[in-house]
């Protein structure tokens, strides 16, 4: 074999090696291309998911903002109602306190009137008792005088003649 045969064999071997390497390279590129396609598909899907997530988050933020506005409005209404209730309760308490003061004054006046009435009743009872004692004393004097008068009449009649009797 000659040098040219050796060179040709070497060139064929190199060419076979290059073809074999090219085949392996093409398989690897094909595999990488498939992986790259799957990666790009995954990135596109992830991008779609991120867009969907972003849209959902914007919708949720909008809902939360609306809910916050409603809660703020409700809180303001409750605060206003609380203030009105407090004002109303204190107003009613003031009226009740005024009524209680009037009742106290009325009770004091009634106690004074009752005391005066009781005092007058006691005074009237004492006057009645005093008057009763005077009447009783006068009755005794009347009975005594009536008895004495009767005695005098008897004496007078006894001292008169029988035809002088009336």
Kinemage of the C-alpha trace (Angstrom):
@kinemage 1
@onewidth
@group {chain A} dominant
@subgroup {mainchain}
@vectorlist {calphas} color= white
{ca unk a 1} P 0.000 0.000 0.000
{ca unk a 2} L 1.315 3.095 -0.883
{ca unk a 3} L 1.436 6.327 0.665
{ca unk a 4} L -1.401 7.569 -1.362
{ca unk a 5} L -3.423 4.573 -0.307
{ca unk a 6} L -2.555 5.299 3.266
{ca unk a 7} L -3.500 8.895 2.812
{ca unk a 8} L -6.692 7.933 1.130
{ca unk a 9} L -7.509 5.449 3.874
{ca unk a 10} L -6.687 8.063 6.468
{ca unk a 11} L -8.799 10.590 4.599
{ca unk a 12} L -11.618 8.072 4.430
{ca unk a 13} L -11.233 7.305 8.093
{ca unk a 14} L -11.206 11.015 8.857
{ca unk a 15} L -14.161 11.512 6.534
{ca unk a 16} L -15.998 8.600 8.186
{ca unk a 17} L -15.160 10.076 11.580
{ca unk a 18} L -16.341 13.535 10.438
{ca unk a 19} L -19.548 12.014 8.971
{ca unk a 20} L -20.033 10.051 12.178
{ca unk a 21} L -19.342 13.170 14.255
{ca unk a 22} L -21.616 15.164 11.957
{ca unk a 23} L -24.342 12.554 12.468
{ca unk a 24} L -23.857 12.688 16.259
{ca unk a 25} L -23.701 16.494 16.076
{ca unk a 26} L -26.940 16.594 14.040
{ca unk a 27} L -28.601 14.246 16.562
{ca unk a 28} L -27.413 16.441 19.414
{ca unk a 29} L -28.529 19.606 17.584
{ca unk a 30} L -31.847 17.928 16.861
{ca unk a 31} L -32.169 16.955 20.546
{ca unk a 32} L -31.163 20.467 21.615
{ca unk a 33} L -33.577 21.921 19.077
{ca unk a 34} L -36.407 19.794 20.527
{ca unk a 35} L -35.368 20.841 24.043
{ca unk a 36} L -35.164 24.444 22.897
{ca unk a 37} L -38.653 24.141 21.375
{ca unk a 38} L -39.998 22.674 24.650
{ca unk a 39} L -38.190 25.435 26.564
{ca unk a 40} L -39.666 28.122 24.326
{ca unk a 41} L -43.113 26.523 24.689
{ca unk a 42} L -42.652 26.491 28.475
{ca unk a 43} L -41.503 30.133 28.426
{ca unk a 44} L -44.492 31.094 26.256
{ca unk a 45} L -46.838 29.182 28.603
{ca unk a 46} L -45.166 30.809 31.633
{ca unk a 47} L -45.501 34.183 29.946
{ca unk a 48} L -49.204 33.473 29.401
{ca unk a 49} L -49.534 32.389 33.039
{ca unk a 50} L -47.755 35.558 34.175
{ca unk a 51} L -50.088 37.648 32.000
{ca unk a 52} L -53.127 35.810 33.413
{ca unk a 53} L -51.762 36.221 36.951
{ca unk a 54} L -51.152 39.928 36.302
{ca unk a 55} L -54.703 40.371 34.953
{ca unk a 56} L -56.169 38.459 37.920
{ca unk a 57} L -54.109 40.506 40.372
{ca unk a 58} L -55.292 43.763 38.803
{ca unk a 59} L -58.912 42.511 39.079
{ca unk a 60} L -58.356 41.478 42.730
{ca unk a 61} L -56.721 44.824 43.533
{ca unk a 62} L -59.719 46.562 41.943
{ca unk a 63} L -62.114 44.423 44.023
{ca unk a 64} L -60.118 45.128 47.185
{ca unk a 65} L -60.137 48.851 46.427
{ca unk a 66} L -63.924 48.763 45.978
{ca unk a 67} L -64.340 46.735 49.181
{ca unk a 68} L -62.100 49.199 51.036
{ca unk a 69} L -64.214 52.091 49.736
{ca unk a 70} L -67.418 50.351 50.878
{ca unk a 71} L -65.887 49.602 54.290
{ca unk a 72} L -64.722 53.195 54.647
{ca unk a 73} L -68.203 54.434 53.748
{ca unk a 74} L -69.808 51.981 56.192
{ca unk a 75} L -67.338 53.029 58.896
{ca unk a 76} L -68.171 56.691 58.304
{ca unk a 77} L -71.907 55.929 58.497
{ca unk a 78} L -71.385 53.943 61.715
{ca unk a 79} L -69.335 56.769 63.199
{ca unk a 80} L -72.055 59.256 62.284
{ca unk a 81} L -74.777 56.989 63.705
{ca unk a 82} L -72.698 56.473 66.857
{ca unk a 83} L -72.349 60.228 67.317
{ca unk a 84} L -76.092 60.756 66.739
{ca unk a 85} L -76.891 57.965 69.200
{ca unk a 86} L -74.525 59.408 71.797
{ca unk a 87} L -76.084 62.862 71.369
{ca unk a 88} L -79.585 61.398 71.617
{ca unk a 89} L -78.738 59.315 74.690
{ca unk a 90} L -77.118 62.244 76.485
{ca unk a 91} L -80.074 64.467 75.571
{ca unk a 92} L -82.479 61.896 76.986
{ca unk a 93} L -80.298 61.476 80.070
{ca unk a 94} L -80.410 65.251 80.585
{ca unk a 95} L -84.209 65.187 80.294
{ca unk a 96} L -84.422 62.245 82.704
{ca unk a 97} L -82.100 64.062 85.119
{ca unk a 98} L -84.337 67.143 84.864
{ca unk a 99} L -87.405 64.995 85.508
{ca unk a 100} L -85.691 63.388 88.503
{ca unk a 101} L -84.859 66.832 89.878
{ca unk a 102} L -88.512 67.890 89.436
{ca unk a 103} L -89.651 64.698 91.190
{ca unk a 104} L -87.196 65.408 94.031
{ca unk a 105} L -88.548 68.929 94.358
{ca unk a 106} L -92.114 67.601 94.250
{ca unk a 107} L -91.260 65.039 96.927
{ca unk a 108} L -89.713 67.753 99.097
{ca unk a 109} L -92.806 69.939 98.663
{ca unk a 110} L -95.060 66.959 99.435
{ca unk a 111} L -93.005 66.086 102.508
{ca unk a 112} L -93.277 69.678 103.688
{ca unk a 113} L -97.018 69.667 102.987
{ca unk a 114} L -97.375 66.316 104.737
{ca unk a 115} L -95.412 67.575 107.710
{ca unk a 116} L -97.616 70.658 107.840
{ca unk a 117} L -100.754 68.515 107.526
{ca unk a 118} L -99.535 66.109 110.226
{ca unk a 119} L -98.569 69.035 112.403
{ca unk a 120} L -101.978 70.647 111.839
{ca unk a 121} L -103.688 67.330 112.529
{ca unk a 122} L -101.723 66.927 115.749
{ca unk a 123} L -102.487 70.497 116.667
{ca unk a 124} L -106.164 69.943 115.832
{ca unk a 125} L -106.178 66.720 117.845
{ca unk a 126} L -104.564 68.512 120.785
{ca unk a 127} L -107.110 71.321 120.491
{ca unk a 128} L -109.894 68.723 120.286
{ca unk a 129} L -108.519 66.946 123.359
{ca unk a 130} L -108.271 70.262 125.200
{ca unk a 131} L -111.789 71.153 124.112
{ca unk a 132} L -112.992 67.671 125.156
{ca unk a 133} L -111.452 68.202 128.598
{ca unk a 134} L -113.145 71.587 128.864
{ca unk a 135} L -116.481 70.088 127.745
{ca unk a 136} L -116.045 67.214 130.223
{ca unk a 137} L -115.310 69.715 132.997
{ca unk a 138} L -118.345 71.749 131.966
{ca unk a 139} L -120.489 68.591 131.952
{ca unk a 140} L -119.350 67.781 135.446
{ca unk a 141} L -120.131 71.339 136.528
{ca unk a 142} L -123.481 71.114 134.763
{ca unk a 143} L -124.299 67.847 136.520
{ca unk a 144} L -123.158 69.292 139.805
{ca unk a 145} L -125.222 72.434 139.246
{ca unk a 146} L -128.182 70.366 138.062
{ca unk a 147} L -127.924 68.236 141.186
{ca unk a 148} L -127.701 71.359 143.354
{ca unk a 149} L -130.643 72.891 141.533
{ca unk a 150} L -132.613 69.737 142.069
{ca unk a 151} L -131.732 69.872 145.789
{ca unk a 152} L -132.832 73.446 145.970
{ca unk a 153} L -136.094 72.617 144.290
{ca unk a 154} L -136.679 69.761 146.663
{ca unk a 155} L -135.839 71.968 149.603
{ca unk a 156} L -138.100 74.656 148.353
{ca unk a 157} L -140.892 72.291 147.702
{ca unk a 158} L -140.417 70.672 151.073
{ca unk a 159} L -140.468 74.055 152.721
{ca unk a 160} L -143.745 75.075 151.058
{ca unk a 161} L -147.140 74.054 152.096
{ca unk a 162} L -148.903 71.285 150.418
{ca unk a 163} L -151.385 73.603 148.687
{ca unk a 164} L -148.545 75.845 147.520
{ca unk a 165} L -146.977 73.124 145.508
{ca unk a 166} L -147.313 73.563 141.914
